[in-house]
Amino acid sequence: MTPKQVDMTAREATQEPCENDFRGAKQVVPNSKAAVMPYVNIRITREGATEAQKAELIKGATDLLVRVLGKNPNTTVVTIDEVEMENWGIGGLPAAEFRRQLAAREKK
């Protein structure tokens, strides 16, 4: 993939040549009329998701696209990115602090 690749999350992508490709690689280009394939990117915090859990996420996302949009499961791409907790924020707070505050509110 090239540095200019478009980062797409749960949107349609195609594989077609792009003038900025290196070494003849194909680049993902959104909104093209070439052969369409769904691409889903799941981001989770790195907290020990097992290989089996990741496999279930991949299957579930694929099955959802097949059921709802009629997509071909053989061309559906699902990636999972694990992000360190210190690199994840919610509501303007680091994830760990957000969770602490949420737990404190729920105890009341």
Jmol script that loads the backbone (N, CA, C; Angstrom):
load data "model"
ATOM      1  N   MET A   1       0.838  -1.181   0.000  1.00  0.00           N
ATOM      2  CA  MET A   1       0.000   0.000   0.000  1.00  0.00           C
ATOM      3  C   MET A   1       0.883   1.244   0.000  1.00  0.00           C
ATOM      4  N   THR A   2       0.413   2.264  -0.648  1.00  0.00           N
ATOM      5  CA  THR A   2       1.227   3.468  -0.758  1.00  0.00           C
ATOM      6  C   THR A   2       0.909   4.444   0.363  1.00  0.00           C
ATOM      7  N   PRO A   3       1.817   5.387   0.610  1.00  0.00           N
ATOM      8  CA  PRO A   3       1.554   6.386   1.653  1.00  0.00           C
ATOM      9  C   PRO A   3       0.312   7.213   1.374  1.00  0.00           C
ATOM     10  N   LYS A   4      -0.085   7.321   0.112  1.00  0.00           N
ATOM     11  CA  LYS A   4      -1.245   8.140  -0.225  1.00  0.00           C
ATOM     12  C   LYS A   4      -2.550   7.348  -0.190  1.00  0.00           C
ATOM     13  N   GLN A   5      -2.470   6.110   0.307  1.00  0.00           N
ATOM     14  CA  GLN A   5      -3.684   5.287   0.367  1.00  0.00           C
ATOM     15  C   GLN A   5      -4.729   5.950   1.252  1.00  0.00           C
ATOM     16  N   VAL A   6      -5.947   5.899   0.807  1.00  0.00           N
ATOM     17  CA  VAL A   6      -7.046   6.480   1.567  1.00  0.00           C
ATOM     18  C   VAL A   6      -7.387   5.541   2.708  1.00  0.00           C
ATOM     19  N   ASP A   7      -7.437   6.049   3.941  1.00  0.00           N
ATOM     20  CA  ASP A   7      -7.828   5.248   5.092  1.00  0.00           C
ATOM     21  C   ASP A   7      -9.339   5.193   5.112  1.00  0.00           C
ATOM     22  N   MET A   8      -9.876   4.014   4.876  1.00  0.00           N
ATOM     23  CA  MET A   8     -11.330   3.883   4.818  1.00  0.00           C
ATOM     24  C   MET A   8     -11.803   2.968   5.931  1.00  0.00           C
ATOM     25  N   THR A   9     -12.864   3.345   6.560  1.00  0.00           N
ATOM     26  CA  THR A   9     -13.467   2.542   7.606  1.00  0.00           C
ATOM     27  C   THR A   9     -14.880   2.214   7.189  1.00  0.00           C
ATOM     28  N   ALA A  10     -15.163   0.926   7.046  1.00  0.00           N
ATOM     29  CA  ALA A  10     -16.497   0.431   6.689  1.00  0.00           C
ATOM     30  C   ALA A  10     -17.071   1.143   5.472  1.00  0.00           C
ATOM     31  N   ARG A  11     -16.252   1.306   4.434  1.00  0.00           N
ATOM     32  CA  ARG A  11     -16.810   1.842   3.205  1.00  0.00           C
ATOM     33  C   ARG A  11     -16.274   1.066   2.020  1.00  0.00           C
ATOM     34  N   GLU A  12     -16.913   1.188   0.902  1.00  0.00           N
ATOM     35  CA  GLU A  12     -16.566   0.425  -0.272  1.00  0.00           C
ATOM     36  C   GLU A  12     -15.229   0.894  -0.839  1.00  0.00           C
ATOM     37  N   ALA A  13     -14.451  -0.072  -1.319  1.00  0.00           N
ATOM     38  CA  ALA A  13     -13.169   0.245  -1.922  1.00  0.00           C
ATOM     39  C   ALA A  13     -12.964  -0.649  -3.131  1.00  0.00           C
ATOM     40  N   THR A  14     -12.081  -0.233  -4.012  1.00  0.00           N
ATOM     41  CA  THR A  14     -11.771  -1.042  -5.175  1.00  0.00           C
ATOM     42  C   THR A  14     -10.268  -1.139  -5.330  1.00  0.00           C
ATOM     43  N   GLN A  15      -9.842  -2.163  -6.017  1.00  0.00           N
ATOM     44  CA  GLN A  15      -8.428  -2.310  -6.342  1.00  0.00           C
ATOM     45  C   GLN A  15      -8.269  -1.895  -7.799  1.00  0.00           C
ATOM     46  N   GLU A  16      -7.569  -0.804  -8.062  1.00  0.00           N
ATOM     47  CA  GLU A  16      -7.297  -0.388  -9.424  1.00  0.00           C
ATOM     48  C   GLU A  16      -5.986   0.379  -9.456  1.00  0.00           C
ATOM     49  N   PRO A  17      -5.329   0.405 -10.603  1.00  0.00           N
ATOM     50  CA  PRO A  17      -4.046   1.108 -10.668  1.00  0.00           C
ATOM     51  C   PRO A  17      -4.195   2.587 -10.340  1.00  0.00           C
ATOM     52  N   CYS A  18      -3.174   3.137  -9.733  1.00  0.00           N
ATOM     53  CA  CYS A  18      -3.145   4.554  -9.395  1.00  0.00           C
ATOM     54  C   CYS A  18      -1.786   5.102  -9.815  1.00  0.00           C
ATOM     55  N   GLU A  19      -1.738   6.317 -10.346  1.00  0.00           N
ATOM     56  CA  GLU A  19      -0.480   6.845 -10.859  1.00  0.00           C
ATOM     57  C   GLU A  19       0.600   7.004  -9.794  1.00  0.00           C
ATOM     58  N   ASN A  20       0.229   7.034  -8.508  1.00  0.00           N
ATOM     59  CA  ASN A  20       1.210   7.184  -7.439  1.00  0.00           C
ATOM     60  C   ASN A  20       1.655   5.853  -6.829  1.00  0.00           C
ATOM     61  N   ASP A  21       1.265   4.732  -7.426  1.00  0.00           N
ATOM     62  CA  ASP A  21       1.655   3.422  -6.895  1.00  0.00           C
ATOM     63  C   ASP A  21       3.159   3.233  -6.962  1.00  0.00           C
ATOM     64  N   PHE A  22       3.687   2.485  -5.950  1.00  0.00           N
ATOM     65  CA  PHE A  22       5.053   2.070  -6.098  1.00  0.00           C
ATOM     66  C   PHE A  22       5.117   0.625  -6.522  1.00  0.00           C
ATOM     67  N   ARG A  23       6.161   0.359  -7.303  1.00  0.00           N
ATOM     68  CA  ARG A  23       6.490  -1.003  -7.749  1.00  0.00           C
ATOM     69  C   ARG A  23       5.295  -1.717  -8.361  1.00  0.00           C
ATOM     70  N   GLY A  24       4.418  -0.997  -9.060  1.00  0.00           N
ATOM     71  CA  GLY A  24       3.295  -1.613  -9.739  1.00  0.00           C
ATOM     72  C   GLY A  24       2.195  -2.114  -8.819  1.00  0.00           C
ATOM     73  N   ALA A  25       2.261  -1.769  -7.521  1.00  0.00           N
ATOM     74  CA  ALA A  25       1.221  -2.215  -6.583  1.00  0.00           C
ATOM     75  C   ALA A  25      -0.093  -1.536  -6.915  1.00  0.00           C
ATOM     76  N   LYS A  26      -1.171  -2.139  -6.510  1.00  0.00           N
ATOM     77  CA  LYS A  26      -2.483  -1.524  -6.700  1.00  0.00           C
ATOM     78  C   LYS A  26      -2.851  -0.773  -5.431  1.00  0.00           C
ATOM     79  N   GLN A  27      -3.534   0.314  -5.587  1.00  0.00           N
ATOM     80  CA  GLN A  27      -3.909   1.165  -4.457  1.00  0.00           C
ATOM     81  C   GLN A  27      -5.420   1.136  -4.274  1.00  0.00           C
ATOM     82  N   VAL A  28      -5.866   1.228  -3.029  1.00  0.00           N
ATOM     83  CA  VAL A  28      -7.296   1.273  -2.745  1.00  0.00           C
ATOM     84  C   VAL A  28      -7.802   2.675  -3.057  1.00  0.00           C
ATOM     85  N   VAL A  29      -8.816   2.738  -3.902  1.00  0.00           N
ATOM     86  CA  VAL A  29      -9.359   4.013  -4.332  1.00  0.00           C
ATOM     87  C   VAL A  29     -10.864   4.010  -4.081  1.00  0.00           C
ATOM     88  N   PRO A  30     -11.386   4.966  -3.282  1.00  0.00           N
ATOM     89  CA  PRO A  30     -12.824   4.981  -2.998  1.00  0.00           C
ATOM     90  C   PRO A  30     -13.650   5.450  -4.188  1.00  0.00           C
ATOM     91  N   ASN A  31     -14.905   5.058  -4.194  1.00  0.00           N
ATOM     92  CA  ASN A  31     -15.905   5.554  -5.136  1.00  0.00           C
ATOM     93  C   ASN A  31     -15.575   5.310  -6.601  1.00  0.00           C
ATOM     94  N   SER A  32     -14.907   4.235  -6.918  1.00  0.00           N
ATOM     95  CA  SER A  32     -14.598   3.889  -8.290  1.00  0.00           C
ATOM     96  C   SER A  32     -15.648   2.915  -8.791  1.00  0.00           C
ATOM     97  N   LYS A  33     -15.788   2.797 -10.094  1.00  0.00           N
ATOM     98  CA  LYS A  33     -16.773   1.875 -10.646  1.00  0.00           C
ATOM     99  C   LYS A  33     -16.148   0.534 -10.991  1.00  0.00           C
ATOM    100  N   ALA A  34     -14.893   0.307 -10.645  1.00  0.00           N
ATOM    101  CA  ALA A  34     -14.239  -0.987 -10.885  1.00  0.00           C
ATOM    102  C   ALA A  34     -14.840  -2.019  -9.933  1.00  0.00           C
ATOM    103  N   ALA A  35     -14.299  -3.227  -9.921  1.00  0.00           N
ATOM    104  CA  ALA A  35     -14.825  -4.302  -9.075  1.00  0.00           C
ATOM    105  C   ALA A  35     -14.863  -3.848  -7.614  1.00  0.00           C
ATOM    106  N   VAL A  36     -16.056  -3.787  -7.042  1.00  0.00           N
ATOM    107  CA  VAL A  36     -16.244  -3.247  -5.701  1.00  0.00           C
ATOM    108  C   VAL A  36     -16.112  -4.348  -4.658  1.00  0.00           C
ATOM    109  N   MET A  37     -15.412  -4.033  -3.573  1.00  0.00           N
ATOM    110  CA  MET A  37     -15.323  -4.953  -2.443  1.00  0.00           C
ATOM    111  C   MET A  37     -15.469  -4.153  -1.166  1.00  0.00           C
ATOM    112  N   PRO A  38     -16.208  -4.681  -0.202  1.00  0.00           N
ATOM    113  CA  PRO A  38     -16.331  -3.975   1.072  1.00  0.00           C
ATOM    114  C   PRO A  38     -15.048  -4.102   1.897  1.00  0.00           C
ATOM    115  N   TYR A  39     -14.726  -3.048   2.618  1.00  0.00           N
ATOM    116  CA  TYR A  39     -13.564  -3.022   3.501  1.00  0.00           C
ATOM    117  C   TYR A  39     -14.048  -2.504   4.846  1.00  0.00           C
ATOM    118  N   VAL A  40     -13.829  -3.289   5.904  1.00  0.00           N
ATOM    119  CA  VAL A  40     -14.240  -2.902   7.246  1.00  0.00           C
ATOM    120  C   VAL A  40     -13.000  -2.880   8.128  1.00  0.00           C
ATOM    121  N   ASN A  41     -12.814  -1.789   8.860  1.00  0.00           N
ATOM    122  CA  ASN A  41     -11.696  -1.680   9.789  1.00  0.00           C
ATOM    123  C   ASN A  41     -12.274  -1.547  11.193  1.00  0.00           C
ATOM    124  N   ILE A  42     -11.939  -2.503  12.048  1.00  0.00           N
ATOM    125  CA  ILE A  42     -12.405  -2.503  13.431  1.00  0.00           C
ATOM    126  C   ILE A  42     -11.237  -2.087  14.307  1.00  0.00           C
ATOM    127  N   ARG A  43     -11.448  -1.077  15.137  1.00  0.00           N
ATOM    128  CA  ARG A  43     -10.403  -0.640  16.066  1.00  0.00           C
ATOM    129  C   ARG A  43     -10.883  -0.918  17.481  1.00  0.00           C
ATOM    130  N   ILE A  44     -10.038  -1.614  18.228  1.00  0.00           N
ATOM    131  CA  ILE A  44     -10.343  -1.948  19.615  1.00  0.00           C
ATOM    132  C   ILE A  44      -9.133  -1.618  20.468  1.00  0.00           C
ATOM    133  N   THR A  45      -9.366  -1.431  21.769  1.00  0.00           N
ATOM    134  CA  THR A  45      -8.233  -1.222  22.658  1.00  0.00           C
ATOM    135  C   THR A  45      -7.526  -2.556  22.872  1.00  0.00           C
ATOM    136  N   ARG A  46      -6.206  -2.481  23.039  1.00  0.00           N
ATOM    137  CA  ARG A  46      -5.402  -3.685  23.240  1.00  0.00           C
ATOM    138  C   ARG A  46      -5.568  -4.137  24.689  1.00  0.00           C
ATOM    139  N   GLU A  47      -6.509  -5.056  24.884  1.00  0.00           N
ATOM    140  CA  GLU A  47      -6.805  -5.537  26.230  1.00  0.00           C
ATOM    141  C   GLU A  47      -6.949  -7.053  26.255  1.00  0.00           C
ATOM    142  N   GLY A  48      -6.294  -7.720  25.331  1.00  0.00           N
ATOM    143  CA  GLY A  48      -6.269  -9.171  25.383  1.00  0.00           C
ATOM    144  C   GLY A  48      -7.351  -9.876  24.599  1.00  0.00           C
ATOM    145  N   ALA A  49      -7.872  -9.270  23.545  1.00  0.00           N
ATOM    146  CA  ALA A  49      -8.827  -9.988  22.697  1.00  0.00           C
ATOM    147  C   ALA A  49      -8.123 -11.227  22.158  1.00  0.00           C
ATOM    148  N   THR A  50      -8.794 -12.353  22.273  1.00  0.00           N
ATOM    149  CA  THR A  50      -8.189 -13.618  21.841  1.00  0.00           C
ATOM    150  C   THR A  50      -8.309 -13.786  20.331  1.00  0.00           C
ATOM    151  N   GLU A  51      -7.558 -14.732  19.812  1.00  0.00           N
ATOM    152  CA  GLU A  51      -7.640 -15.046  18.383  1.00  0.00           C
ATOM    153  C   GLU A  51      -9.060 -15.478  18.021  1.00  0.00           C
ATOM    154  N   ALA A  52      -9.698 -16.248  18.908  1.00  0.00           N
ATOM    155  CA  ALA A  52     -11.079 -16.703  18.664  1.00  0.00           C
ATOM    156  C   ALA A  52     -12.048 -15.518  18.641  1.00  0.00           C
ATOM    157  N   GLN A  53     -11.873 -14.568  19.542  1.00  0.00           N
ATOM    158  CA  GLN A  53     -12.741 -13.390  19.563  1.00  0.00           C
ATOM    159  C   GLN A  53     -12.560 -12.566  18.291  1.00  0.00           C
ATOM    160  N   LYS A  54     -11.325 -12.411  17.844  1.00  0.00           N
ATOM    161  CA  LYS A  54     -11.067 -11.666  16.609  1.00  0.00           C
ATOM    162  C   LYS A  54     -11.684 -12.384  15.415  1.00  0.00           C
ATOM    163  N   ALA A  55     -11.580 -13.703  15.394  1.00  0.00           N
ATOM    164  CA  ALA A  55     -12.190 -14.482  14.306  1.00  0.00           C
ATOM    165  C   ALA A  55     -13.700 -14.276  14.295  1.00  0.00           C
ATOM    166  N   GLU A  56     -14.308 -14.205  15.477  1.00  0.00           N
ATOM    167  CA  GLU A  56     -15.752 -13.975  15.566  1.00  0.00           C
ATOM    168  C   GLU A  56     -16.122 -12.576  15.071  1.00  0.00           C
ATOM    169  N   LEU A  57     -15.295 -11.571  15.396  1.00  0.00           N
ATOM    170  CA  LEU A  57     -15.531 -10.219  14.877  1.00  0.00           C
ATOM    171  C   LEU A  57     -15.458 -10.201  13.352  1.00  0.00           C
ATOM    172  N   ILE A  58     -14.455 -10.863  12.799  1.00  0.00           N
ATOM    173  CA  ILE A  58     -14.286 -10.905  11.341  1.00  0.00           C
ATOM    174  C   ILE A  58     -15.482 -11.586  10.692  1.00  0.00           C
ATOM    175  N   LYS A  59     -15.881 -12.724  11.234  1.00  0.00           N
ATOM    176  CA  LYS A  59     -17.037 -13.448  10.683  1.00  0.00           C
ATOM    177  C   LYS A  59     -18.313 -12.624  10.833  1.00  0.00           C
ATOM    178  N   GLY A  60     -18.503 -12.010  11.990  1.00  0.00           N
ATOM    179  CA  GLY A  60     -19.710 -11.221  12.224  1.00  0.00           C
ATOM    180  C   GLY A  60     -19.821 -10.035  11.287  1.00  0.00           C
ATOM    181  N   ALA A  61     -18.725  -9.312  11.079  1.00  0.00           N
ATOM    182  CA  ALA A  61     -18.742  -8.159  10.171  1.00  0.00           C
ATOM    183  C   ALA A  61     -19.017  -8.618   8.741  1.00  0.00           C
ATOM    184  N   THR A  62     -18.385  -9.714   8.349  1.00  0.00           N
ATOM    185  CA  THR A  62     -18.606 -10.256   7.004  1.00  0.00           C
ATOM    186  C   THR A  62     -20.059 -10.683   6.831  1.00  0.00           C
ATOM    187  N   ASP A  63     -20.583 -11.442   7.784  1.00  0.00           N
ATOM    188  CA  ASP A  63     -21.973 -11.906   7.716  1.00  0.00           C
ATOM    189  C   ASP A  63     -22.951 -10.733   7.665  1.00  0.00           C
ATOM    190  N   LEU A  64     -22.675  -9.668   8.401  1.00  0.00           N
ATOM    191  CA  LEU A  64     -23.539  -8.486   8.407  1.00  0.00           C
ATOM    192  C   LEU A  64     -23.602  -7.857   7.008  1.00  0.00           C
ATOM    193  N   LEU A  65     -22.450  -7.713   6.362  1.00  0.00           N
ATOM    194  CA  LEU A  65     -22.426  -7.123   5.023  1.00  0.00           C
ATOM    195  C   LEU A  65     -23.125  -8.020   4.001  1.00  0.00           C
ATOM    196  N   VAL A  66     -22.999  -9.324   4.181  1.00  0.00           N
ATOM    197  CA  VAL A  66     -23.694 -10.261   3.297  1.00  0.00           C
ATOM    198  C   VAL A  66     -25.203 -10.135   3.491  1.00  0.00           C
ATOM    199  N   ARG A  67     -25.637 -10.149   4.753  1.00  0.00           N
ATOM    200  CA  ARG A  67     -27.071 -10.122   5.069  1.00  0.00           C
ATOM    201  C   ARG A  67     -27.728  -8.791   4.711  1.00  0.00           C
ATOM    202  N   VAL A  68     -27.100  -7.685   5.086  1.00  0.00           N
ATOM    203  CA  VAL A  68     -27.737  -6.374   4.913  1.00  0.00           C
ATOM    204  C   VAL A  68     -27.548  -5.812   3.507  1.00  0.00           C
ATOM    205  N   LEU A  69     -26.351  -5.946   2.951  1.00  0.00           N
ATOM    206  CA  LEU A  69     -26.050  -5.320   1.661  1.00  0.00           C
ATOM    207  C   LEU A  69     -25.894  -6.301   0.508  1.00  0.00           C
ATOM    208  N   GLY A  70     -25.989  -7.605   0.808  1.00  0.00           N
ATOM    209  CA  GLY A  70     -25.847  -8.602  -0.250  1.00  0.00           C
ATOM    210  C   GLY A  70     -24.443  -8.699  -0.813  1.00  0.00           C
ATOM    211  N   LYS A  71     -23.431  -8.357  -0.009  1.00  0.00           N
ATOM    212  CA  LYS A  71     -22.037  -8.391  -0.475  1.00  0.00           C
ATOM    213  C   LYS A  71     -21.514  -9.807  -0.544  1.00  0.00           C
ATOM    214  N   ASN A  72     -20.517 -10.002  -1.372  1.00  0.00           N
ATOM    215  CA  ASN A  72     -19.873 -11.299  -1.543  1.00  0.00           C
ATOM    216  C   ASN A  72     -18.886 -11.507  -0.394  1.00  0.00           C
ATOM    217  N   PRO A  73     -19.061 -12.555   0.412  1.00  0.00           N
ATOM    218  CA  PRO A  73     -18.136 -12.776   1.525  1.00  0.00           C
ATOM    219  C   PRO A  73     -16.710 -13.064   1.067  1.00  0.00           C
ATOM    220  N   ASN A  74     -16.547 -13.560  -0.158  1.00  0.00           N
ATOM    221  CA  ASN A  74     -15.208 -13.879  -0.663  1.00  0.00           C
ATOM    222  C   ASN A  74     -14.384 -12.652  -1.020  1.00  0.00           C
ATOM    223  N   THR A  75     -15.040 -11.506  -1.151  1.00  0.00           N
ATOM    224  CA  THR A  75     -14.301 -10.274  -1.459  1.00  0.00           C
ATOM    225  C   THR A  75     -14.399  -9.248  -0.341  1.00  0.00           C
ATOM    226  N   THR A  76     -14.964  -9.646   0.791  1.00  0.00           N
ATOM    227  CA  THR A  76     -15.089  -8.743   1.929  1.00  0.00           C
ATOM    228  C   THR A  76     -13.805  -8.777   2.751  1.00  0.00           C
ATOM    229  N   VAL A  77     -13.229  -7.621   2.978  1.00  0.00           N
ATOM    230  CA  VAL A  77     -11.977  -7.499   3.738  1.00  0.00           C
ATOM    231  C   VAL A  77     -12.294  -6.905   5.103  1.00  0.00           C
ATOM    232  N   VAL A  78     -11.819  -7.556   6.162  1.00  0.00           N
ATOM    233  CA  VAL A  78     -11.994  -7.053   7.520  1.00  0.00           C
ATOM    234  C   VAL A  78     -10.618  -7.008   8.173  1.00  0.00           C
ATOM    235  N   THR A  79     -10.265  -5.861   8.724  1.00  0.00           N
ATOM    236  CA  THR A  79      -9.015  -5.747   9.475  1.00  0.00           C
ATOM    237  C   THR A  79      -9.334  -5.320  10.900  1.00  0.00           C
ATOM    238  N   ILE A  80      -8.496  -5.756  11.824  1.00  0.00           N
ATOM    239  CA  ILE A  80      -8.650  -5.375  13.221  1.00  0.00           C
ATOM    240  C   ILE A  80      -7.359  -4.697  13.668  1.00  0.00           C
ATOM    241  N   ASP A  81      -7.496  -3.470  14.147  1.00  0.00           N
ATOM    242  CA  ASP A  81      -6.360  -2.728  14.697  1.00  0.00           C
ATOM    243  C   ASP A  81      -6.530  -2.661  16.203  1.00  0.00           C
ATOM    244  N   GLU A  82      -5.488  -3.033  16.924  1.00  0.00           N
ATOM    245  CA  GLU A  82      -5.510  -2.912  18.382  1.00  0.00           C
ATOM    246  C   GLU A  82      -4.709  -1.678  18.773  1.00  0.00           C
ATOM    247  N   VAL A  83      -5.337  -0.822  19.554  1.00  0.00           N
ATOM    248  CA  VAL A  83      -4.737   0.441  19.954  1.00  0.00           C
ATOM    249  C   VAL A  83      -4.420   0.385  21.451  1.00  0.00           C
ATOM    250  N   GLU A  84      -3.227   0.804  21.803  1.00  0.00           N
ATOM    251  CA  GLU A  84      -2.848   0.845  23.221  1.00  0.00           C
ATOM    252  C   GLU A  84      -3.796   1.791  23.965  1.00  0.00           C
ATOM    253  N   MET A  85      -4.150   1.428  25.195  1.00  0.00           N
ATOM    254  CA  MET A  85      -5.094   2.230  25.988  1.00  0.00           C
ATOM    255  C   MET A  85      -4.673   3.691  26.103  1.00  0.00           C
ATOM    256  N   GLU A  86      -3.388   3.953  26.253  1.00  0.00           N
ATOM    257  CA  GLU A  86      -2.948   5.341  26.413  1.00  0.00           C
ATOM    258  C   GLU A  86      -3.119   6.154  25.124  1.00  0.00           C
ATOM    259  N   ASN A  87      -3.411   5.478  24.010  1.00  0.00           N
ATOM    260  CA  ASN A  87      -3.622   6.147  22.728  1.00  0.00           C
ATOM    261  C   ASN A  87      -5.100   6.233  22.353  1.00  0.00           C
ATOM    262  N   TRP A  88      -5.992   5.958  23.299  1.00  0.00           N
ATOM    263  CA  TRP A  88      -7.436   5.939  23.041  1.00  0.00           C
ATOM    264  C   TRP A  88      -8.094   6.948  23.972  1.00  0.00           C
ATOM    265  N   GLY A  89      -8.924   7.804  23.432  1.00  0.00           N
ATOM    266  CA  GLY A  89      -9.617   8.785  24.247  1.00  0.00           C
ATOM    267  C   GLY A  89     -11.108   8.787  23.969  1.00  0.00           C
ATOM    268  N   ILE A  90     -11.882   9.118  24.992  1.00  0.00           N
ATOM    269  CA  ILE A  90     -13.341   9.185  24.876  1.00  0.00           C
ATOM    270  C   ILE A  90     -13.801  10.421  25.643  1.00  0.00           C
ATOM    271  N   GLY A  91     -14.619  11.215  25.028  1.00  0.00           N
ATOM    272  CA  GLY A  91     -15.173  12.380  25.720  1.00  0.00           C
ATOM    273  C   GLY A  91     -14.114  13.337  26.238  1.00  0.00           C
ATOM    274  N   GLY A  92     -13.002  13.458  25.539  1.00  0.00           N
ATOM    275  CA  GLY A  92     -11.942  14.376  25.952  1.00  0.00           C
ATOM    276  C   GLY A  92     -11.031  13.837  27.038  1.00  0.00           C
ATOM    277  N   LEU A  93     -11.182  12.554  27.388  1.00  0.00           N
ATOM    278  CA  LEU A  93     -10.370  11.952  28.449  1.00  0.00           C
ATOM    279  C   LEU A  93      -9.660  10.712  27.929  1.00  0.00           C
ATOM    280  N   PRO A  94      -8.508  10.387  28.516  1.00  0.00           N
ATOM    281  CA  PRO A  94      -7.916   9.086  28.195  1.00  0.00           C
ATOM    282  C   PRO A  94      -8.923   7.988  28.570  1.00  0.00           C
ATOM    283  N   ALA A  95      -8.944   6.901  27.830  1.00  0.00           N
ATOM    284  CA  ALA A  95      -9.941   5.846  28.022  1.00  0.00           C
ATOM    285  C   ALA A  95      -9.991   5.338  29.456  1.00  0.00           C
ATOM    286  N   ALA A  96      -8.838   5.137  30.089  1.00  0.00           N
ATOM    287  CA  ALA A  96      -8.821   4.615  31.465  1.00  0.00           C
ATOM    288  C   ALA A  96      -9.534   5.575  32.425  1.00  0.00           C
ATOM    289  N   GLU A  97      -9.285   6.877  32.287  1.00  0.00           N
ATOM    290  CA  GLU A  97      -9.937   7.871  33.153  1.00  0.00           C
ATOM    291  C   GLU A  97     -11.435   7.935  32.865  1.00  0.00           C
ATOM    292  N   PHE A  98     -11.802   7.895  31.599  1.00  0.00           N
ATOM    293  CA  PHE A  98     -13.216   7.894  31.227  1.00  0.00           C
ATOM    294  C   PHE A  98     -13.931   6.712  31.884  1.00  0.00           C
ATOM    295  N   ARG A  99     -13.317   5.534  31.827  1.00  0.00           N
ATOM    296  CA  ARG A  99     -13.917   4.342  32.435  1.00  0.00           C
ATOM    297  C   ARG A  99     -14.038   4.479  33.949  1.00  0.00           C
ATOM    298  N   ARG A 100     -13.009   5.060  34.587  1.00  0.00           N
ATOM    299  CA  ARG A 100     -13.072   5.274  36.047  1.00  0.00           C
ATOM    300  C   ARG A 100     -14.238   6.188  36.406  1.00  0.00           C
ATOM    301  N   GLN A 101     -14.379   7.270  35.679  1.00  0.00           N
ATOM    302  CA  GLN A 101     -15.464   8.208  35.961  1.00  0.00           C
ATOM    303  C   GLN A 101     -16.827   7.578  35.680  1.00  0.00           C
ATOM    304  N   LEU A 102     -16.935   6.797  34.644  1.00  0.00           N
ATOM    305  CA  LEU A 102     -18.181   6.124  34.323  1.00  0.00           C
ATOM    306  C   LEU A 102     -18.549   5.121  35.425  1.00  0.00           C
ATOM    307  N   ALA A 103     -17.566   4.355  35.902  1.00  0.00           N
ATOM    308  CA  ALA A 103     -17.814   3.370  36.975  1.00  0.00           C
ATOM    309  C   ALA A 103     -18.253   4.084  38.244  1.00  0.00           C
ATOM    310  N   ALA A 104     -17.647   5.226  38.562  1.00  0.00           N
ATOM    311  CA  ALA A 104     -18.020   5.978  39.755  1.00  0.00           C
ATOM    312  C   ALA A 104     -19.452   6.484  39.655  1.00  0.00           C
ATOM    313  N   ARG A 105     -19.870   6.954  38.474  1.00  0.00           N
ATOM    314  CA  ARG A 105     -21.249   7.435  38.266  1.00  0.00           C
ATOM    315  C   ARG A 105     -22.236   6.288  38.388  1.00  0.00           C
ATOM    316  N   GLU A 106     -21.872   5.124  37.886  1.00  0.00           N
ATOM    317  CA  GLU A 106     -22.784   3.968  37.926  1.00  0.00           C
ATOM    318  C   GLU A 106     -22.962   3.432  39.340  1.00  0.00           C
ATOM    319  N   LYS A 107     -21.991   3.639  40.232  1.00  0.00           N
ATOM    320  CA  LYS A 107     -22.101   3.193  41.616  1.00  0.00           C
ATOM    321  C   LYS A 107     -23.081   4.038  42.412  1.00  0.00           C
ATOM    322  N   LYS A 108     -23.330   5.252  41.972  1.00  0.00           N
ATOM    323  CA  LYS A 108     -24.208   6.174  42.717  1.00  0.00           C
ATOM    324  C   LYS A 108     -25.651   5.799  42.585  1.00  0.00           C
TER     325      LYS A 108
END
end "model"
wireframe off; spacefill off
backbone 0.3
color backbone group
